[in-house]
Amino acid sequence: MKTLKDCFGQTVRLTDERRAHILEHPEMQGLAAEIERVLLQPQLVRRSRSDEAVRLFYEFYAQTIVGGKWLCVVVKYAENDAFVVTAYLTDKPKAGEDLWPIK
């Protein structure tokens, strides 16, 4: 298990099981280190509209094996815990309340 930091200074867990699940997807090959970087230095963070405890961390990559895509790292925040749920490539960020950059 890896312990990471997010841009808000909170500790976030990335379990070996979650990391392996994320990297099973061919388009995510080579992006393992980017998960950590996007948590710490995201271009955009939004609160999930379907779960108040979930934040979506985004960074745009002009060149991935499937073209220009946003990397989204999904983190669930519980009372005394935060952990990576998943990470994936997407065409655009989901709608939601902007949390980062702080205005």
C-alpha positions as CSV (number, residue, x, y, z in Angstrom):
1,M,0.0,0.0,0.0
2,K,1.2,3.5,-0.8
3,T,0.4,6.6,1.3
4,L,0.0,9.7,-0.9
5,K,-0.7,13.4,-0.3
6,D,-3.4,15.4,-2.1
7,C,-3.3,19.1,-2.9
8,F,-5.3,19.9,0.2
9,G,-2.5,18.3,2.4
10,Q,-4.6,15.2,3.3
11,T,-3.2,11.7,3.4
12,V,-4.7,9.4,0.8
13,R,-4.2,5.6,0.7
14,L,-3.6,3.7,-2.6
15,T,-3.9,-0.1,-1.9
16,D,-2.1,-2.6,-3.9
17,E,-5.4,-4.1,-5.0
18,R,-6.7,-0.8,-6.3
19,R,-3.4,0.0,-8.0
20,A,-3.5,-3.4,-9.7
21,H,-7.1,-3.0,-10.8
22,I,-6.4,0.5,-12.3
23,L,-3.3,-0.8,-14.2
24,E,-5.2,-3.8,-15.6
25,H,-6.7,-1.4,-18.2
26,P,-4.4,-1.2,-21.2
27,E,-4.9,2.6,-21.6
28,M,-3.7,3.1,-18.0
29,Q,-0.3,1.4,-18.7
30,G,2.5,3.8,-17.8
31,L,0.4,6.2,-15.8
32,A,0.9,4.7,-12.3
33,A,3.3,7.6,-11.3
34,E,0.8,10.1,-12.7
35,I,-1.8,9.1,-10.2
36,E,0.4,10.3,-7.4
37,R,1.3,13.5,-9.3
38,V,-2.3,14.4,-10.2
39,L,-3.3,14.1,-6.5
40,L,-0.6,16.5,-5.4
41,Q,-0.7,18.9,-8.4
42,P,-4.1,18.6,-10.2
43,Q,-5.3,21.0,-12.9
44,L,-8.8,20.7,-11.5
45,V,-10.6,19.1,-8.6
46,R,-14.4,18.7,-8.4
47,R,-16.8,17.3,-5.9
48,S,-18.8,14.4,-7.2
49,R,-22.5,15.1,-7.7
50,S,-23.5,11.6,-6.8
51,D,-21.5,11.3,-3.6
52,E,-20.6,14.3,-1.4
53,A,-17.6,12.4,0.1
54,V,-15.9,11.8,-3.3
55,R,-13.5,14.2,-5.1
56,L,-12.4,13.9,-8.7
57,F,-8.8,15.0,-9.4
58,Y,-8.1,15.9,-13.1
59,E,-5.1,16.6,-15.3
60,F,-5.2,16.8,-19.1
61,Y,-2.7,14.8,-21.1
62,A,-2.3,15.8,-24.8
63,Q,-0.7,12.4,-25.6
64,T,-1.9,9.1,-24.2
65,I,-2.2,5.8,-26.1
66,V,-5.8,6.8,-26.9
67,G,-5.2,10.4,-27.7
68,G,-5.7,13.6,-25.7
69,K,-7.5,12.7,-22.5
70,W,-8.1,13.8,-18.9
71,L,-6.8,11.5,-16.2
72,C,-9.3,11.3,-13.4
73,V,-8.3,10.0,-10.0
74,V,-11.3,9.3,-7.8
75,V,-10.8,9.7,-4.0
76,K,-13.3,8.9,-1.3
77,Y,-13.0,10.8,2.0
78,A,-14.4,9.2,5.1
79,E,-14.2,10.7,8.6
80,N,-10.6,9.6,9.4
81,D,-9.6,8.0,6.1
82,A,-9.2,8.8,2.4
83,F,-8.5,6.3,-0.3
84,V,-8.2,6.0,-4.1
85,V,-11.3,4.3,-5.5
86,T,-10.2,4.2,-9.1
87,A,-8.5,6.2,-11.9
88,Y,-9.4,6.4,-15.6
89,L,-9.0,8.4,-18.8
90,T,-12.0,10.5,-20.0
91,D,-12.8,13.0,-22.7
92,K,-14.0,15.7,-20.3
93,P,-14.3,16.3,-16.5
94,K,-17.7,15.5,-14.9
95,A,-19.9,18.3,-13.8
96,G,-19.7,19.2,-10.1
97,E,-18.6,21.9,-7.6
98,D,-15.1,23.2,-8.3
99,L,-12.8,22.7,-5.3
100,W,-9.4,23.4,-7.0
101,P,-7.9,25.7,-7.9
102,I,-9.0,27.6,-4.9
103,K,-10.5,31.0,-6.1
